[in-house]
Amino acid sequence: MKQEHVRVNSILEGPFLPQLLTLFWPILLGTFFQQLYNTADAIIVGQYVGAAGLAAVGGSTGTIISLVVNLLVGVGVGTSVAVAQSYGARRFDDVSRAVHTSVALSIAGGAAFTVLGLIAAPQVLIWMDTPSDVMPHAISYIHIYFLGVIPSFFYNVAAGVLRAVGDTKRPLYFLMVSCGANIVFDLILVAWFDFGAAGAAIATVASQCVSALLAGFVLTHDEQPYKVEWKKIRFHKASLWEVLRVGFPAGMGNNMFTLSNLILQASINSFGTVAVAACAAYGKIEGFHWMILDSIGMSLTTFTGQNFGAGKLGRVRQSVRVGLAMGVASSGAVSVVMCLFSEPLLRMFTQDAQVIAFGAGLMYRVVPFYLTYVGLEIFSTVARGCGDALFPMLIMLSGICVLRIAWVIWVLPLSRTVYTLMWSYPVSWILTSLLFLAYYAHGGWLRRCQAKLEKKLARSQE
């Protein structure tokens, strides 16, 4: 690829904060639209189908879908890190190999997840003790949703590629279009044709296809090092290892939350449909908090990945301080808004007074602790951006998954209420953030990442 065709890369030089914000805002808006079309399913189904429908699209099915989506997003992160480090070091052949390998992985992996989900998801819903009035809606929703895994997987990879080279605007545009399509399809299929939860699933799959097609068009037509040529799509062993070395632990690290939530959701299901619906509505609302932190994390992944690849470690360390400041400010603001307007926010999803009261009680107990999650997000993201994903996954396993399961086994029986169960969230956030702080300060992770990068460069020059 000729040098004149390569975009100017400003991430490696100049003022730090404006560049990070330039990455952050389009990612935030894109994540907002992604969260919006997920929330639209819950709002429209909750208003037109009722509490059972709301529980179906946001309860047990939401937890199962998160297991898959986290792995897809993890591979997207792995792609982004592999591409960003190579792009920052101007190794454009490595960029091309990583992109084509990731596209191949999205197709093969998406097909495997589709088959696995269609076979296993109904049984998992039974294991989770999904309420009987929710089960028919949940099964129809989950079956249709899994038919859209391939386009979802491909979009996450494509977006990871574009973000890795600093292009955060076009993934935003793709999500804006797909969000609008999803809302229109929801209104037609659920509100007009009365297809219920199945209509919401069809709308979601259709909108995922829209975003995948748009992203695919860009990757196949841009004259850049990341251009996709269909005849070149294959697995390159070294690139596959680079993507999975970061992507699999990143996905599994996020799944530490989901695996523990799987256990917690089963406990929530035992409290009945009202509790499940309240938790589903609350989960959709708090998703807007996680989207802000995720957006900070995605922008830091690109920023640290390119600067680490270029050997600019001072800018990597500075990204931690700025990321922490951004995370604290955003989490504090969201916490205030959610606590002040809890009931109006819940009323968007349902008019059931019991569900609203239950959901508000959850918010008052959990939301004030959002600030304790910030360290976990920032430290883990920066480490992954430099290629260190295994230890962050192990920290997530111990601080999130193990602790929450222990909470269900030993603490919940002492006071069997949903509120007791939900206290496991802030406790696990505090512990895991402290573990990440200790790891960042004393783990020697950056030196290990440098050593791995130097060995990789030495091999490529042999």
C-alpha positions as CSV (number, residue, x, y, z in Angstrom):
1,M,0.0,0.0,0.0
2,K,1.5,3.3,-1.0
3,Q,2.2,5.7,1.8
4,E,0.1,8.5,0.2
5,H,-3.1,6.5,0.5
6,V,-2.7,6.1,4.3
7,R,-4.7,8.5,6.5
8,V,-2.8,11.1,8.5
9,N,-2.4,9.7,12.0
10,S,-2.7,12.4,14.7
11,I,-3.2,10.0,17.6
12,L,0.6,9.7,18.2
13,E,1.4,13.4,18.4
14,G,0.0,16.7,19.8
15,P,-2.4,17.6,22.6
16,F,-3.6,14.6,24.5
17,L,-7.2,15.4,25.7
18,P,-8.6,16.8,22.4
19,Q,-7.4,13.7,20.5
20,L,-8.9,11.4,23.0
21,L,-12.2,13.3,23.0
22,T,-12.2,13.2,19.2
23,L,-12.2,9.4,19.5
24,F,-14.6,9.4,22.4
25,W,-17.6,11.4,21.2
26,P,-18.4,9.5,18.0
27,I,-18.0,6.2,19.9
28,L,-20.2,7.4,22.7
29,L,-22.9,8.5,20.2
30,G,-22.6,5.2,18.4
31,T,-22.9,3.2,21.6
32,F,-25.9,5.4,22.5
33,F,-27.7,4.4,19.4
34,Q,-26.8,0.8,19.9
35,Q,-28.1,1.0,23.4
36,L,-31.2,2.9,22.1
37,Y,-32.2,0.2,19.7
38,N,-31.8,-2.5,22.4
39,T,-33.9,-0.3,24.7
40,A,-36.5,0.3,22.0
41,D,-37.2,-3.4,22.0
42,A,-37.9,-3.4,25.7
43,I,-40.0,-0.1,25.6
44,I,-42.2,-1.2,22.8
45,V,-42.6,-4.8,24.0
46,G,-43.2,-3.6,27.5
47,Q,-45.9,-1.2,26.5
48,Y,-47.7,-3.4,23.9
49,V,-47.1,-6.9,25.3
50,G,-46.9,-6.4,29.0
51,A,-44.7,-7.5,31.9
52,A,-44.2,-11.0,30.6
53,G,-43.0,-9.7,27.2
54,L,-40.7,-7.2,28.9
55,A,-39.2,-9.9,31.1
56,A,-38.7,-12.0,27.9
57,V,-36.6,-9.5,26.0
58,G,-34.6,-8.2,29.0
59,G,-34.4,-11.0,31.6
60,S,-33.0,-14.5,31.0
61,T,-32.7,-14.0,27.2
62,G,-30.7,-10.7,27.8
63,T,-28.3,-12.6,30.0
64,I,-27.8,-15.4,27.5
65,I,-27.4,-13.0,24.6
66,S,-24.8,-11.0,26.6
67,L,-22.6,-14.2,26.9
68,V,-22.4,-14.3,23.1
69,V,-22.2,-10.5,22.5
70,N,-19.4,-10.2,25.0
71,L,-17.3,-12.7,23.0
72,L,-18.1,-11.0,19.8
73,V,-17.1,-7.6,21.2
74,G,-14.0,-9.3,22.7
75,V,-12.9,-10.4,19.2
76,G,-13.6,-6.9,18.0
77,V,-11.3,-5.6,20.8
78,G,-8.7,-8.1,19.8
79,T,-8.9,-7.0,16.2
80,S,-8.7,-3.4,17.3
81,V,-5.6,-3.9,19.4
82,A,-3.9,-6.0,16.7
83,V,-4.7,-3.4,14.0
84,A,-3.9,-0.4,16.2
85,Q,-0.5,-1.6,17.2
86,S,0.5,-2.5,13.7
87,Y,-1.0,0.7,12.3
88,G,0.8,2.8,14.9
89,A,4.1,1.1,14.0
90,R,3.3,1.5,10.3
91,R,3.4,-2.3,9.6
92,F,0.7,-2.2,7.0
93,D,1.1,-5.9,5.8
94,D,0.3,-6.9,9.4
95,V,-2.7,-4.7,9.3
96,S,-4.1,-6.4,6.2
97,R,-3.5,-9.9,7.6
98,A,-5.2,-9.0,10.9
99,V,-8.2,-7.6,9.1
100,H,-8.7,-10.5,6.7
101,T,-8.2,-13.0,9.5
102,S,-10.8,-11.3,11.7
103,V,-13.3,-11.2,8.9
104,A,-12.8,-15.0,8.4
105,L,-13.2,-15.4,12.1
106,S,-16.5,-13.4,12.2
107,I,-18.0,-15.7,9.5
108,A,-16.9,-19.0,10.9
109,G,-17.4,-18.1,14.5
110,G,-20.8,-16.5,13.8
111,A,-22.0,-19.7,12.2
112,A,-20.8,-21.8,15.1
113,F,-22.5,-19.5,17.6
114,T,-25.8,-19.6,15.6
115,V,-25.9,-23.4,15.7
116,L,-24.9,-23.5,19.4
117,G,-27.5,-20.9,20.4
118,L,-30.4,-22.5,18.6
119,I,-29.6,-25.8,20.2
120,A,-28.6,-24.8,23.7
121,A,-30.5,-21.6,24.6
122,P,-34.0,-23.1,25.3
123,Q,-32.4,-25.5,27.8
124,V,-30.5,-22.7,29.5
125,L,-33.8,-20.8,29.9
126,I,-35.2,-23.8,31.7
127,W,-32.1,-24.1,33.9
128,M,-32.5,-20.5,34.8
129,D,-36.0,-21.2,36.1
130,T,-37.6,-18.7,33.7
131,P,-41.2,-18.1,34.8
132,S,-43.8,-20.1,32.8
133,D,-45.7,-17.1,31.5
134,V,-42.4,-15.6,30.2
135,M,-41.0,-18.8,28.6
136,P,-43.0,-18.8,25.3
137,H,-42.0,-15.2,24.6
138,A,-38.4,-15.9,25.6
139,I,-37.9,-18.9,23.4
140,S,-39.3,-17.2,20.3
141,Y,-37.2,-14.2,20.9
142,I,-33.9,-16.1,21.5
143,H,-34.4,-18.4,18.5
144,I,-34.8,-15.5,16.1
145,Y,-32.0,-13.5,17.7
146,F,-29.4,-16.2,17.1
147,L,-30.1,-16.1,13.4
148,G,-28.5,-12.7,13.3
149,V,-25.2,-13.6,15.0
150,I,-23.1,-13.6,11.8
151,P,-23.9,-10.0,10.8
152,S,-23.5,-8.9,14.4
153,F,-20.1,-10.6,14.6
154,F,-19.0,-9.0,11.3
155,Y,-20.1,-5.5,12.4
156,N,-18.1,-5.7,15.6
157,V,-15.0,-6.8,13.7
158,A,-15.5,-4.0,11.1
159,A,-16.1,-1.4,13.7
160,G,-13.0,-2.5,15.6
161,V,-10.9,-2.1,12.4
162,L,-12.2,1.4,11.7
163,R,-11.8,2.5,15.3
164,A,-8.3,1.1,15.5
165,V,-7.1,3.5,12.8
166,G,-8.9,6.5,14.4
167,D,-12.1,6.4,12.3
168,T,-14.8,6.6,14.9
169,K,-17.4,8.6,12.8
170,R,-18.5,6.0,10.3
171,P,-19.3,3.3,12.9
172,L,-21.5,6.0,14.5
173,Y,-23.3,6.6,11.2
174,F,-23.9,2.9,10.7
175,L,-25.4,2.6,14.1
176,M,-27.6,5.7,13.6
177,V,-29.1,4.1,10.5
178,S,-29.5,0.7,12.1
179,C,-31.1,2.2,15.2
180,G,-33.7,4.1,13.1
181,A,-34.4,0.9,11.1
182,N,-34.8,-1.1,14.3
183,I,-37.3,1.3,15.8
184,V,-39.3,1.4,12.6
185,F,-39.3,-2.4,12.4
186,D,-40.3,-2.6,16.1
187,L,-43.3,-0.3,15.6
188,I,-44.4,-2.2,12.5
189,L,-44.0,-5.7,13.8
190,V,-44.8,-5.3,17.5
191,A,-47.2,-2.4,17.7
192,W,-49.0,-2.8,14.3
193,F,-48.8,-6.5,13.4
194,D,-48.8,-7.7,17.1
195,F,-45.9,-10.1,16.6
196,G,-44.9,-9.7,20.3
197,A,-41.3,-10.6,21.4
198,A,-40.7,-12.4,18.1
199,G,-41.4,-9.2,16.2
200,A,-38.8,-7.4,18.4
201,A,-36.2,-10.1,17.6
202,I,-36.9,-9.9,13.9
203,A,-36.4,-6.1,14.0
204,T,-33.1,-6.5,15.9
205,V,-31.8,-9.1,13.4
206,A,-32.8,-6.9,10.4
207,S,-31.1,-3.8,11.9
208,Q,-27.9,-5.8,12.5
209,C,-27.9,-6.8,8.9
210,V,-28.2,-3.1,7.9
211,S,-25.1,-2.1,10.0
212,A,-23.1,-5.1,8.7
213,L,-23.8,-4.3,5.1
214,L,-22.8,-0.6,5.6
215,A,-19.6,-1.6,7.4
216,G,-18.8,-4.2,4.7
217,F,-19.2,-1.7,1.9
218,V,-16.7,0.7,3.6
219,L,-14.1,-2.1,4.2
220,T,-14.3,-3.3,0.7
221,H,-14.1,0.1,-1.0
222,D,-11.6,2.1,1.1
223,E,-8.2,2.3,-0.5
224,Q,-6.4,1.9,2.8
225,P,-4.2,-0.8,4.4
226,Y,-7.3,-2.3,6.0
227,K,-9.2,-2.8,2.7
228,V,-10.9,-6.1,2.5
229,E,-10.6,-8.2,-0.6
230,W,-12.9,-11.2,-0.5
231,K,-10.4,-13.5,-2.2
232,K,-7.9,-12.8,0.6
233,I,-10.2,-13.7,3.5
234,R,-8.5,-16.6,5.3
235,F,-6.9,-17.4,8.6
236,H,-3.3,-16.3,9.0
237,K,-1.9,-18.2,12.0
238,A,0.2,-15.4,13.5
239,S,-2.6,-12.8,13.1
240,L,-5.2,-15.2,14.5
241,W,-3.1,-15.6,17.6
242,E,-2.7,-11.9,18.0
243,V,-6.4,-11.3,17.7
244,L,-7.4,-14.2,20.0
245,R,-4.6,-13.5,22.5
246,V,-6.3,-10.3,23.4
247,G,-9.9,-10.9,22.1
248,F,-10.7,-14.1,23.9
249,P,-9.5,-13.0,27.4
250,A,-11.3,-9.6,26.8
251,G,-14.5,-11.4,25.9
252,M,-14.2,-13.8,28.7
253,G,-13.3,-11.0,31.1
254,N,-16.6,-9.3,30.2
255,N,-18.3,-12.6,30.5
256,M,-17.2,-12.9,34.1
257,F,-20.0,-10.4,34.7
258,T,-22.4,-12.3,32.5
259,L,-21.7,-15.7,34.0
260,S,-22.2,-14.3,37.5
261,N,-25.3,-12.6,36.2
262,L,-26.5,-15.9,34.9
263,I,-26.5,-17.2,38.5
264,L,-28.0,-14.0,39.8
265,Q,-30.7,-14.0,37.1
266,A,-31.7,-17.5,38.1
267,S,-32.2,-16.3,41.7
268,I,-34.1,-13.2,40.4
269,N,-36.4,-15.5,38.4
270,S,-37.4,-17.3,41.6
271,F,-38.9,-14.1,42.9
272,G,-41.5,-14.0,40.1
273,T,-42.5,-12.0,37.0
274,V,-42.7,-8.6,38.8
275,A,-39.1,-8.9,40.0
276,V,-37.8,-10.1,36.6
277,A,-39.6,-7.2,34.8
278,A,-38.3,-4.6,37.2
279,C,-34.7,-5.9,36.9
280,A,-35.1,-6.0,33.1
281,A,-36.3,-2.3,33.0
282,Y,-33.6,-1.2,35.4
283,G,-31.0,-3.1,33.3
284,K,-32.0,-1.2,30.2
285,I,-31.8,2.1,32.0
286,E,-28.4,1.5,33.5
287,G,-27.2,0.4,30.1
288,F,-26.8,4.0,29.3
289,H,-24.3,4.3,32.1
290,W,-22.3,1.3,30.9
291,M,-22.3,2.7,27.4
292,I,-20.4,5.8,28.5
293,L,-17.8,3.8,30.3
294,D,-17.5,1.4,27.4
295,S,-17.1,4.3,25.1
296,I,-14.3,5.7,27.2
297,G,-12.7,2.2,27.2
298,M,-13.0,1.8,23.4
299,S,-11.4,5.2,22.8
300,L,-8.6,4.3,25.2
301,T,-8.1,1.0,23.5
302,T,-7.4,2.7,20.2
303,F,-5.3,5.5,21.8
304,T,-3.1,3.2,23.9
305,G,-2.9,0.5,21.2
306,Q,-1.4,2.9,18.6
307,N,0.8,4.8,21.1
308,F,2.1,1.5,22.6
309,G,2.8,0.2,19.1
310,A,4.8,3.4,18.4
311,G,6.7,3.1,21.6
312,K,5.2,6.2,23.2
313,L,4.7,4.9,26.8
314,G,4.4,8.3,28.4
315,R,1.2,8.9,26.5
316,V,-0.1,5.4,27.5
317,R,0.4,6.3,31.2
318,Q,-1.3,9.7,30.7
319,S,-4.3,8.0,29.2
320,V,-5.0,6.3,32.6
321,R,-5.2,9.6,34.4
322,V,-7.4,11.2,31.8
323,G,-9.6,8.1,31.5
324,L,-10.1,8.0,35.3
325,A,-11.1,11.6,35.4
326,M,-13.6,11.1,32.5
327,G,-15.1,8.0,34.1
328,V,-15.6,9.6,37.5
329,A,-17.2,12.7,36.0
330,S,-19.6,10.7,33.8
331,S,-20.5,8.1,36.5
332,G,-21.2,10.8,39.0
333,A,-23.5,12.7,36.7
334,V,-25.4,9.6,35.6
335,S,-25.9,8.4,39.2
336,V,-27.5,11.7,40.1
337,V,-29.9,11.7,37.2
338,M,-31.0,8.1,37.7
339,C,-31.7,8.6,41.4
340,L,-33.6,11.8,40.9
341,F,-35.7,10.5,38.0
342,S,-36.0,6.8,38.7
343,E,-39.8,6.5,38.5
344,P,-40.3,8.5,35.3
345,L,-37.5,6.5,33.7
346,L,-39.1,3.2,34.7
347,R,-42.5,4.4,33.5
348,M,-41.1,4.4,29.9
349,F,-41.1,0.6,30.1
350,T,-44.2,-0.2,32.0
351,Q,-47.2,1.3,33.8
352,D,-47.3,-1.5,36.3
353,A,-47.0,0.2,39.8
354,Q,-45.4,-2.9,41.4
355,V,-42.7,-3.1,38.7
356,I,-42.0,0.6,39.0
357,A,-41.8,0.5,42.8
358,F,-39.5,-2.5,42.7
359,G,-37.2,-1.0,40.1
360,A,-36.9,2.3,41.9
361,G,-35.9,0.4,45.1
362,L,-33.1,-1.3,43.1
363,M,-31.8,2.0,41.7
364,Y,-31.6,3.7,45.1
365,R,-29.5,0.8,46.4
366,V,-27.1,0.2,43.5
367,V,-26.7,3.4,41.4
368,P,-24.9,5.5,44.1
369,F,-22.0,3.0,43.8
370,Y,-21.3,3.4,40.1
371,L,-18.2,5.4,40.9
372,T,-16.6,2.3,42.4
373,Y,-16.6,0.6,39.0
374,V,-14.5,3.3,37.2
375,G,-11.1,2.0,38.2
376,L,-12.0,-1.5,37.0
377,E,-12.9,-0.2,33.5
378,I,-10.0,2.1,33.0
379,F,-7.2,-0.1,34.3
380,S,-8.4,-3.2,32.4
381,T,-8.9,-1.3,29.1
382,V,-5.5,0.3,29.1
383,A,-3.8,-3.0,29.9
384,R,-5.7,-4.7,27.0
385,G,-4.8,-1.9,24.6
386,C,-1.2,-2.8,25.2
387,G,-1.9,-6.4,24.6
388,D,-2.2,-7.7,28.2
389,A,-5.5,-9.5,28.4
390,L,-5.0,-12.7,30.4
391,F,-4.4,-11.2,33.8
392,P,-7.3,-8.7,33.6
393,M,-9.5,-11.8,32.8
394,L,-8.2,-13.6,35.9
395,I,-8.8,-10.6,38.0
396,M,-12.4,-10.4,36.7
397,L,-12.8,-14.1,37.4
398,S,-11.8,-13.7,41.1
399,G,-13.3,-10.3,41.8
400,I,-16.6,-10.5,39.9
401,C,-17.6,-14.1,39.1
402,V,-16.3,-16.0,42.2
403,L,-17.5,-13.3,44.6
404,R,-21.0,-13.0,43.2
405,I,-21.5,-16.8,43.2
406,A,-20.2,-16.9,46.8
407,W,-22.7,-14.2,47.6
408,V,-25.6,-16.2,46.3
409,I,-24.5,-19.3,48.2
410,W,-23.7,-17.8,51.6
411,V,-25.1,-14.3,51.9
412,L,-28.5,-14.4,50.1
413,P,-29.9,-17.2,52.4
414,L,-29.4,-14.9,55.4
415,S,-31.9,-12.5,54.0
416,R,-33.7,-13.8,50.9
417,T,-34.7,-10.6,49.0
418,V,-33.9,-9.2,45.6
419,Y,-32.3,-6.2,47.4
420,T,-29.9,-8.5,49.3
421,L,-29.0,-10.1,46.0
422,M,-28.3,-6.8,44.2
423,W,-25.9,-5.7,46.9
424,S,-23.4,-8.2,45.4
425,Y,-22.9,-5.7,42.5
426,P,-21.3,-2.8,44.4
427,V,-19.4,-5.1,46.7
428,S,-17.8,-6.9,43.6
429,W,-17.1,-3.5,41.9
430,I,-15.2,-2.2,44.9
431,L,-13.1,-5.4,45.4
432,T,-12.3,-5.7,41.7
433,S,-11.3,-2.1,41.3
434,L,-8.9,-2.4,44.2
435,L,-7.4,-5.5,42.6
436,F,-6.9,-3.7,39.4
437,L,-5.3,-0.7,41.1
438,A,-2.8,-3.1,42.8
439,Y,-2.1,-4.8,39.5
440,Y,-1.6,-1.6,37.6
441,A,0.7,-0.2,40.3
442,H,2.8,-3.3,41.0
443,G,2.1,-5.9,38.3
444,G,4.9,-5.1,35.9
445,W,2.4,-5.5,33.1
446,L,3.8,-2.8,30.9
447,R,7.3,-4.3,30.9
448,R,5.9,-7.7,29.9
449,C,3.9,-6.1,27.1
450,Q,7.1,-4.3,25.9
451,A,9.0,-7.6,25.9
452,K,6.3,-9.4,23.9
453,L,6.2,-6.5,21.3
454,E,10.0,-6.6,20.9
455,K,10.0,-10.3,20.3
456,K,7.3,-9.9,17.7
457,L,9.2,-7.2,15.9
458,A,12.4,-9.3,16.0
459,R,10.6,-12.3,14.5
460,S,9.1,-10.1,11.7
461,Q,12.6,-8.9,10.8
462,E,14.1,-12.3,10.5
